[in-house]
């Protein structure tokens, strides 16, 4: 299994992955730079649906996974219970097991989500990501909220702190 984390979780997967590497052994050191290309046409699990996403990632080393800053994942559609689209996740793998990243220009209900740069380490619990919200269309938000016969117009700006703790996702203390 290429991605064991998806075993038993992926309902549908369609995409292409290409990895090119030249291994060099010199002076007792193994050098393993690589280029990874990922085209994800569809990935569906019980929690998320991702479509039309891609990445071209340069690894300065495969072991431990290390990249220069500025690697980018282009997100076509990501439905995590809320439809998101046309954004980017810019990241770096410094080689110490952490991920340094930033969410950029992810469309949500006609507005944009961005984050400040953040750092994540596998197993980090709790983990909080603060998303800046700009120009979210209230009418589009209410169209999927299913709150009955409520209508509104205008835009929302503010912050949404998303916390993952013990496998549960919560939004606490947001301000729109």
Secondary structure, DSSP 8 states (H G I E B T S, - for coil): ---GGGTTTEEEEEEEEEEEEEEEEETTEEEEEEEEEEEEEEEEESS-EEEEEEEEEEEEETTTTEE-TTEEEEEEEEESSSEEEEEEEEEE--SSSEEEEEEE-EEETTEEEEE--EEEETT-SSEEEEEEEEEEEHHHHHHHH--SS----SEEEEEEEEEEETTEEEE-S-B-
